Amino acid sequence: MPLVAGVDSSTQSCKVIIRDADTGELVRQGRATHPEGTEVHPDHWWTALQEAIAQAGGLDDVAAVSVAGQQHGMVCLDADGAVVRPALLWNDTRSAGTASELIKAAGGGDPIAGAGYWAGATGTVPVASLTLTKLHWLTQNEPENAAKVAAVCLPHDWLTWRLAGYGPGSGAEGLQALVTDRSDASGTGYYSTAAGQYLPAVISGSVGHLPVLPKVLGPLEAAGKTPDGVLLAAGAGDNAAAAMGAGARLGDVVMSLGTSGTVFAVSEAPSADPSGLVAGFADATGHYLPLVCTLNATRVFDATAALLGVTLQEFNTLALSAASGSGGLTLVPYFDGERTPNLPDATGALHGITRANYTPENLARAAVEGVVCSLADGLAALQAQGVKARRIILVGGGAQSPAVQDVAVQLLGIDITVPQPGEYVADGAARQAAAALTGSFPDWPLNAVERPAAADTAQVLSRYRSYAGLYA
């Protein structure tokens, strides 16, 4: 049977998953690390990809490969195809000031009007993570490098381009061979998610000229072949690939609990949220992927377990032994500030303390309830944009917690699916590779636990929102 490979080139590492194209069965895999930092030369990604491919047994028997990557990263190429400067990654915040400048300029000095313009034009209000704000920063702070920029692409675009045999020395012909997909293009800040096209005036206004931009491929279009004849799929941004890997379809909301939290939905319609809470991205299957990010998720569990002097397993046991509502304790988990709502200087708070309820069990459950309530606010932001949620797919390290699952079914009011732990981004890329090979997305089985919705009889969410609302 044909084999396909999915690549997850994330901030920390590169993972390669090789699966049977027909059944989805895992055949082999490999992994290599990336250097730390928010500014990385793309050559490190290429080296890690080669190491991960070698660990996975090579691509000699693989028919198709797809690369999914960290979104927003700024990769600038000169006229020869060489990298102009190390890439600025999504988590590099030096362009926060330029994001504010772009918003104000679009509104003639009025940030509210400017945010409305950007939401309507691109689906996303500029923040430091977007490629556009980084390019604006580059022009202001490194004008000699900005003048050299002949093409701009994203991490997954660059790796696909290198797999196709291009690189330094490729010249103008090579730059014209750059491709991307709509999911990653939608996170640049110079692409209209609703219209499905670049906004040349936007990027030329920041760079000072119009560089070559990768051609945006459809979900089933091929990006070419490697020199050895392996078919290359379009690739995707990491969140869009994770949605494919988790089996998300129209009406599904993916809720991820990692160091931070993300909530995103597969939707029929694009979103445009002038508040900036919802990023109006596209997905990798032809639909849309409105997304909300929160700053506080599993680190809240880590901190509470450390305070209580217990392991994470013991922390879960404590949380499960307390009644819903934590005896009246409510934790607002803004330990590191918050993005949804946009409160970067906020701190966490514990409300409703009495001598009777101030127990390890209630504190552990209040931590879980607080994080899930925060994600519920993210879900509400999506629903305010018209998202119809019929099912929640719970993923990430925190999703495997029995306490998280119990609290989620009570507070979210929607049926929950919890897939077995896996490499969702790489698996989604592998599904896309299979689709590029066969012409349709495979229906691979997903090993998951189904949890029906329950009632929030203790009114946990409403009490949480009354306390969280004090920050307004």
N, C-alpha and C positions, 0 to 999 in steps of 0.2 A: 504494500500500500504506500502511496506517496507520503512523505514527511514534510512538515512545515515548521518553520522556526519563528518564534516571537521574541523580540528584544525589548527589554525595559532598561533604558539608559536614564537612570534617575540621578538625583543630586549626589547620593552617596556611592552608588555602585552601578554596574552593568550586569544584567541577568539575561541569560539565553535559555529559552525553553523550547525543546523540540518535541512535537506531538504528531501522532498519526492524523492525517488530514480527514479521514473518514470518521474515526471513532473519538478522536480527542485524547486518546490514551497517551500518557506521558512516556516518552522513550528515553530521554536523557536531558541533562541540563548542566549549565556552567555559570560561574559568577566571578567577577573581578571588581576591585574597589576603585573608586575615584578619589582624587585628592580633596581635602577639605577646603573650604573657603567659598566666598561668593563671587570670585573672579577666577576662572579656570581656562587655560588654553585648550581648545577643542582637541588637540593632538592627544591629550590624556584620555579623552573619551574613546578615540580610535584605538589606542593601545589597549584599553580595558576591554573593548569589544573583541579585539583579536584574542585576548587571553580567555575571555568567557566562551568564545566560539571554540577554541582549542579544548577547554575543559569539557565542553559539551560534545566533543567527538568530531568537530568539524562540520562543514556543510556539504561534503561531497555527495551525500545521498539525500540531500534536502532539495525539494522542488521549488519552494517559495519561502521568502522571509519578509517580515514586516518589522519596522523599528518604531517603537513608541518612546517618547522622551519627555523630560521635564519641560514644562511650557515656559514661554515668554523670554527665554535666554537670548541675548543679542549676540549673533555671530556675524561679523563684518568681514567681507572678502574684498581684496583689491582686484584690479583689472586682470591680474595673472591667475587669480584663484587662491592666493595665499591669504591666511588669516591676518587681518590688520592689527588686532590687539586681542589679548585674552577676552573671552566671552564674559559678559556680565550676566549672572544668573538671576532667576526669579526672586531670590531672597536677598539680593543686593539692594540696599535702601538709599544709596547715594542720590538717586533721582527723585526722592520724595518731593523736594522743592520744585523741581521742574514739572511734576505732575500737577501741583497746585497752580503753577504758572499757566499750564495748558488749559486748565479748567477756567481760570479767570479770564484769560485771553479770549476764549471762545464765547464768553458771556459779556464781552466788553467791560470787564472788571467786576461783573456780578457772578460770584461762584455758583449760585443756585441756577441762574440761567445757563451758565457754562456747563454745569453737570447735566442739565436737560439736553443741551446740544449733543454732548458726547454720547449719552445714553441712546438718543435717537439715531445718531450717525453710525455708531459702531456696536451698540448694545452694552457697552461697558464704560464706566466713568474712569478716567486715568488714575492709576495708583503707581507706586514705585516699581511694582513687579513687572509692568507691561513693557514690551519691547520699545514702543514709541517713546516713553518717557526716558528710557536709557539712551536712545538715539539723540533726543533733545539734549540730554546731559552731555553726551559726547561732543556735540557741535559747540556747546558753550565752553567746555573745559579742555577738550583736546581737538581744536579746530584742524590741526595738521593731520590727525588721523581721520577725522570726518571727511576731509577732502579726498582721502584715498579710497573711501568706501565706494566700490563699484557694484556690490550686491549685498543684500541683507537676508539672512535665513535664520532658522531656529535649530536647536540641537538635533532634533530628529531629522530635519531636512538635510543637515550637513552630513550626518552619518549615512543616510540613504545615498546621498551624492557620492560619498567616498566608496561605499559598497559597489556603486555603479562604475567605479574605475576612475572617477575624477578626483581632482585635488590641486595642489599648487602646480602651476605650469599649464593648467587646462585652458587658460585664456578666455576670450569672449565666448567661444563655442561651449566651453564647460559651464560658464555662468548661466547660459541659456538653458542648460539641462537641469537646473535646480527645480525641484518639485516639493510640494507640501500637500497637506490635506486641509479641509475646511475647519476641523476641530482645532488644529494648532494655529491656523491663520486667524481664527476668531479671537485669539488671545494676544494679538500683536498691538492692537490699538489703532491700526490703520487699515482695517478690513471691516466691511459692513456685514455682520452676521445675517441680517434680514435680507439684504440685496444679494449676498453671495459674491461680493467683488471687493477688490482693493480700492482704497481712497488715495489716489496718487498725490493729490494736493496736500493731504495731511502729512504724508511722510516727507515729501519734498519741502514742505514748510519747516520741518524740524532739521533735516539733513542739509538743506540748501541746494539740493539737486535730487533727481529721481534715480535711485539705484535700481538694479535688476532685482525683481522680487520673484520668488519661486512660483511656478505654475501651480494652481490649486486643482488637485485631482479629485474626482468623485470617489465614493466609497469602494467601488469595485475596479477602478482603473489601476493599471500597473504603472509603476514608476520606471520601468525598464528592466534590465537584467544585469547581474554581475558579470565580470569578464569570463567566469566559468559557466554562465548560462542559467544561474539561479534567478527565478522571477522575483522582482522586488515589488511589494505592495506599496500603497501610498503612505502608510504609516499613520501616526496619530499622536495627539497630546496625551499625557499620562492619564488624566481623568477620563477622557473619552475611551481610552483603551481599557481602563479599569471597569467602566460600565459594560463594555463588551465581554470582558473576562468574567464578570459577575452575572452575566446573562440578563442584563437589564433591557427591558423593552418599553414601548410606549406605555405611560401610566406608572412606571416604576420610579421610585426614588431611592438612590443609593446614599446611605448614611454611613460615613466612615469615621471610626474612632481610632485615631493614632495620637501622636504627640499633640497635634491640633485636630480639629474636626472639620469635615466637609459634608455638605448635603447638596446633592445635585440630582436632577430629574431628566429623564428622556421625554421630551415634549414635542408636540406637533408644531408649535408656534414659537417664534423667537421672542425674547423678552427684552425690555428696555426700562431699567429701573434707575431713575434719576437720583435716588438716594445713594446709589452705589453699593447697596447691600448685596444685590444679586448681579452677578456677572453674566452677561448674555452670550454665552459661548454656543458653538455648534457641536454636534456629536460626530462620530465617525461612521454613522450608518445612513445619513441623509436627513436626520432630524436635528433637534436642538438640545442643548445641555445647560440650561440655566443653573448657576452654581453659587452656593453660599459657603463662606469659610468662617470658622470660629477659631479662636486662639487656644482655648483651654479644653483639653479632653483627658487623655490618660495620665498626663502629668499631675492632674488633680488627685487621681487615685494614688499615684506614687507618693505625693506629698502627705496625703492623709494617712496612708499606711505607715510611712516613716514616723509621723507624729504619734501614731498609736503603738509603734514599736512592733509591728506585725509584718509578715510577708504578704504579698499580693493575694495568695491563696487564702490566707487567714482573713485578710481584709474582705474578700468576697463572702466568706462564711459569716463574718460579723454582719455585713450588709443584708444577707439573706435572712438572718435571724431576727431582724427588726421588722416591725409592721410597716406597711405602706404609710407614707407621711412622716416617718422618722419621729413620731411622737410630737410633731409640731416644729421640729428643727427644719430650717430652710437655708441651704448654702447657695449663695450667688457666686459662681466659680470664676470670677474675673481676676484670677491670680496674676496673670501677665497682661493686664489690660484686656480689651476685647475689640474684635472687628465687627461682630454682628451681635448687638448694635455697635456702632463705631464709637468706642470709648477707649482710646489708646492709653489714657492715664488712669483708668479705673483700677480699683483693687477689689479683691473678694470680700464677702461679708457673710457672717453667720447670724441668722435671725431666729427669734423665738426660743431662746435658751431659758430653761427652768432647771431646778435641781433634779427634778424627776426625769427629764428627757435627756440630760447631758450625760449620755453613756457612750461607750465605744461603738456599740451596735448602731445606735441612732446616728452617730456622727459618720460612720462608714456609709450607711444608707443615704444620708443627706448628701454626701459627696457624689454618689452615683446619681441620685435624683437631680441634683443641680446640673450635672453635665448633660444628662438626657434632656432636661428642661431647656438648656441652652441650645441644644440641637433642635428641639421642638420649635424654638423661635426661628431658627434657620429654615425649618420646614414651612412655618407660617409665612416667612418672607417669600418663599417660592410660590406658595398658594396665592399670595396677594398679587403675584404676577400672572395668575391664571393657570398654574400647574394643577392638574388633576391627579392626585396621588391615590392609586388603588392598592399599592403594595410597597413596603419598605424593605430594601435589601441591606442588611446590617453587615458591614465588613470592617476590616482593620483589627489590630491586636486587641482592642477593648471589646470588640463584638463577641469574643469567645467567653467573656465573663458571664456566668449564670445570673449574677445580680444585675448586670446591664440588660440582659435579655428580659428578665422579669419586670424591671422598671420600664423598659421601652414598650412592652406590650400593654402596660397599664396606662402610660402617659401619652402615647402617640395616637391611639385610637385607630390604628390601621394594622392590617395583618403584616407580619414580619417574616422574612426569609433570612436565615443565617447560613451562608455557605461555609463549607469546611475551609480552614485556613489555606491560602494559596497565593501564588504570584499572579494577582488579578491583572496587572498591567501587561506583563509578558504573555499571559494566557489570552488576553484580548487581542494583542498583536498577532499571536498565532492564529486566532480565529480569522482575523483580517487577511492574513497570508493565505489561509485555506479558501477564503472567499475570492481573492484575486485569482487563485488557481482554478477554481471550479465555476465561478460565476454567481455563487450565492453563499450566504453565511451559513455555516454548518450548525446543526442543532445538537451540539455536544451535550451529554448529560451533565447535570450539576448536582453534586452531592451536598445536600443542604437540609437543615431542620426548619420546619414550618411552625410558626407560632401565631395562633389567632389573637386578634385584638381583645383586650379586656377593658374594664371600666376603671376610670380614675376616681374611685369611690372616696378617697381621702382628699380630693380637690388639691392635689399636689401642684399641678401646673398653674392653676389660678392663683394659689398662694405665692408661688415663686414669682409670677409676673407682677404681683402687687409689690413685692420687694424689689425686683429688678427695675420696675418702673420708677423707683425713687432716684435712680441715676439720671433720669431725664430732667 
